[in-house]
Amino acid sequence: MDGVSLPLIVIRQVWKHNLLKEFDIVRIVGMIHRMVAFDTEFLGVVFSPMNIDKRELGKLPSFLNYDIIRDNVNATKIIQLGLALCDDKGSLPNFGTKYQYAWDFNFRDFDVYNDIQNTDSIELLKSQGINFDKNVKEGIDSADFAALMLKFGLLGNHSAFAWVTFHGAYDISGGIYEPGAVLIGEKAFRPEAYDEVL
């Protein structure tokens, strides 16, 4: 890649105070940028089978993987969701600048002092710049975020977006849509939904 310069990417930080403004921008960008890549920051695995090496978890039958993911998703709370929208050429929005843009939505649901957690994951997230106290004070309520995802058409049966994820089973399990619920705020996790996304 000698001589090729890649555009700089600016991450737009989204908190409770600018949530509606940023979602309006996402809505406008989504008219052209129809591919959505997302990655969630969560508390890591807090429940796992004691007699199975973690490197072997992916080889388990789907019903056991479902149980592990369900238990972890139901026991933990989302911390941050990164969102990038790409056009049909794979480009992020640039708003007429030399930069490209993506979003980090910061949630208030997790309390580092009281909620169940994986200590190694917490330390990693802190080293990556997550400020848990700021999230609690200024973060987004996950139920408000879920409602906006539906309202703006990013999720739902009629969504025209294609979705890409990094660690899909955990990312998607926190955001699977079923009639009446986006499963970011509520944790009603169903085995058949898990099988549908695999």
C-alpha angles and dihedrals in degrees: 000000000000112000094013114116117199119212117257115251120222117202112215108215113220123202134163093275095056101029097108094044092050093045089053088054090048089051092053093044089049091065089076104014102067101165115084122198117189140174128186129213109216137159098274125238112330096168124043135150109275096216097050126082108236090235088063097052093095090059094059121108113270094251091059092045088050091054092050094047093043092051093048095044092047092049099046139058130225116256104182139354121205115207129189126176119204132191125225090280093053094253123142119225114278102185088219094301135110089255133079121219140221133164139240113200109202118207131208099203098095120077110196091201098053113017129089111265149163105247094209091053092048092052091048092050091048090051088052091055104264108152104202094189091053091048091056093047102039105015131116123261105242092224090058090049092049091051091052092048088058096040093052093045098245090124133027141073092294098046112135094200130109113221131217125183139183103218096014104186093058096034094049096039088062091051110032112138123223125166108291099006141067104201099224095086098024118048103211098142119185127198093222091055090053091051091049093059097045 
